[in-house]
Amino acid sequence: MLKLGKIETYIHEKLEKEKLHFVLLDPDDVSPELAGELARMSEEVGVDAIMVGGSTGAEGEVLDSVVRAIKESSNLPVILFPGSHGGISKYADAIFFMSLLNSRNPFFITGAQALGAFQVKRYGIEPIPMAYLIIEPGETVGWVGDAKPIPRHKPKIAAAYALAGQYLGMRLVYLEAGSGAPQPVPPEMIGLVKHVIDVPLIVGGGIRTEEQARTAVKAGADIIVTGTAVEKAGSVEKARKKLEELNRGVKG
């Protein structure tokens, strides 16, 4: 029987008690100093993990310096959220080893994963297999990943992809509207996907308010990912208030 790693076990154990809130930080948008400060505040307000990655630029020393700053500033798990095989840092605790199932390009389905697999093994980073689905509009990640975004009014397509991902052995499903999307993933889509799968459901993209976070959780999301709303708050004080607001929406 497959034994889950430390971070995946942490996720499952916390989900038995409450819904989870992950904060995504893009090394292309935040300095190591700001990333460390945001991670510290995230831990204080009750966020459950920090994700690090982005569609462009999140590689090499830029990525490593941000991950190190987060690790030095908080005790939260740091999970890589790579845009490609370059988005791997040996300083992280785990990596969402994800396949962009609705990409038109095989590189984002299995190619980048093959290129990065030995590095993940060499660094001893915990891989967490995940089905990654881009929902309309998809924003930057949809364009970079050459995705065929799932239409917002077609929840059954999302549910079919999600169930296929589970049957392929992926232990998480992520519905992504895209960083900075004008609207989050529709609650009707979240609800149908949650109804057909048996693995935890992550929802992110376009979630800027407490009410939007609460709506996604009520619809069936197990884990809410926020990022842009916090990164672009304008000041540390505003970022903290935004973190507190979003966390209330997730935790109730």
N, C-alpha and C positions, 0 to 999 in steps of 0.2 A: 504494500500500500504506500502511495506517495506521501512523504512527510513534508508538510508545509514549512517554509523558512520562518525566521524570527519575525520579520516585518509583516508578512502575510498572516501569520498567526495573530500578531498584534491587531491587525485590521479586523479579522474575524471575531476576536474576543471583544473588541470594543463595539462592534456592530450588534452583539448580543444585548447590549445595554442602551445604545443610542445611535442616532444617525451621525455621520462624520463630516467634518469640514476640513478640506485640504486647501492650502494656499499655494498657488503656482507663481514662481518667480522666474522671470526671463533674464538671464545674464546679459542679454543685449540691451535691456532696458533699466537695469538696476546695478549700481556699483556694489562691490563687496561690502562696503560700510553700510549702505542702505539695506542690503539683503540681510545682513546680520541684525540690524535694528528691527526690521520687519519680522524676522524669525523670532526674536526675543519677545516682541509684542504679541505675536501670534500665539506663542506658548502661554503667555500670561492671560490671554482672553479665552483660552480653551480650544484653540485649533488643534487638530490631531496629527497633522504631518505637513511637511513642506515638500512640494514638488519643484524640481528645477529643470528648466529646458525651454526651448523655443523653436520656432520654425526657421530662424536664420541667426547665424552668428554665435550660437551657444556651444562653443567648442574650445578645446585646448586650455590654455592658461586662464582665459576669461571665465570658462566654466569652472575650472578647478578652484580659482580664487573665491568665487561666489559660494561654492559648496563648502569650502574650508571656513569661510566667514560665518556661514549658517551653523556649522557644527560647533564653532567656538562660542556662539552666542545663545544657543538653545539646546535642549535635550530632545527635541522632536526628531522623529525619523526623517531622513532626507532621501527622497525617491526621485530618481532621474526620469525625465519625461522627454526622451530624445526625439529631435526632428529627423535624425538620420544616424548612421553608425558613428559619426563624429561626436555625438552628444553623450559620451561616456566619461565619467570621472571616477578614478579609483577611491576617491574620498567619500563617495555616497554609500548609503546603507543598502539600497535596493534600486532596481530599475524596472519600470513598466516595460516589459519585453513585448511590445505591441505590434500587431499587424493591422495596417490600414486596409480593412477588408473591401471598402468600396472605392479603392484607387483604380485608375485605369492602367497604372504602371506597375508591373510585377516587382519593381525595385522596392516599392513601399509596402508590398505584401510579404515578400520573403527575401528580397535581395539585400537590403540594408541589414536585415536581421542576421543573415549568413555572414556578412562582412564584420559585424560587431560581436558575434557569438564567442569567439575565442578570447577576445579582450575582456568580456564580462566574466568568463571563466578564470582567466589569468588574474584578474583583480579580486576575485572572490566576492563579486557583487551579487546579491540575491536577485534572481530574475523572477518576475511575477507576470505570467502570460496574460495578455489582455487583447480583446477584440476592440478595435478603435474604429468608430463610425462617424463620418463627417455629415452633419445635418445642414441643410440649407440655412444661411448663405455660405457657411464654411470659412469665410474671410481668408486670411493669409495662409493658414495651414491647409485649407482646401486647394488653394492655387499651387502652393509648393508641393503638396502631396499628390497633385494631379488626380484629385478625387472627382467622382461623379456624385455630388452632394445629394443626399436623400431628401426629396421634397417634404416640406414641413407638413403638408396636408396628406401625407402618405405614411401613417404610422405602421401599417402592416409591413411595408418594405423594411423599415428599421427593425421590426420584430423578427422578420425572417433572417436578416443578416445576424442579428444578435443571437438567435437560437443556433444558427449555423456555427457561429464563433464558439458557443458553449460546446456544441457537439464535436468541434475540432479540438477541444481540450483546453480552451482558454478559460481562465478562472475569474476574470473580470470582464465586464462590458462597459465601454465608455461612449456616451453620446455627446458629441462635440459640435456646438453651433459655431465655434470659432472665437478666438480671443477678440474682444471688442465688438462682437455681433450686436446688431441693433435690438434683437430679441433673443431670449433664451430658447432652449428646446421646448416645444409645446407640451403641456401637461398630458394631453391625450396620447402623445407618442411615448412619453415616459411611462404612463400607466400600462399601455399595451405591452411594451417591451418587458416591464417588470412582471407582468402576468405570465409571460411565456418562458422566462428564463429562471434558473435556479441558482445563479451566481450573483454576487453583489453588482449593483448597477451604479455607475458613476455618471454624473451629469455636469457639464461645464460649458462656458461660453455665454456671454451676455447677461450674466447674473450680477446685477449691480445693487440691488436693494434687499432689505430684509424680507419684504413681501415676495419677491421673486424667488428667493431661497426657500421660503416656507412653502410656496406653491409647488416647487419641484420636489420637495421632501414629501408633501402630502400626496403627490401624484405617484410616488413610488421610488424616488431616488434614495439610494443608501448612502452615497457620498456626494457631496457638493464641492465643486472646485471653483474657487474665485481667484482672481489675480489682477487683471487690468484695473478694476475699480480701486484696489488697494495701492497698486504701484503708481497710479496717476492721481492720487488723492490731493497732491499739492504740497503737503507738509506732513511731518511725522505725527503731529497731533490729529490732523484730519484722517490720516491712515489708521491710527488707533481707533478712532470713532467708527470708521467704516468697517474695520475688523470686528468690532463689538456688535455693530448692527447686523452684519452678515451672519455672525455666529449665533445671534439670537434667532435668526430665521431658520437656521439649520437645527439648533438644539431645542428650540421651542421655549 
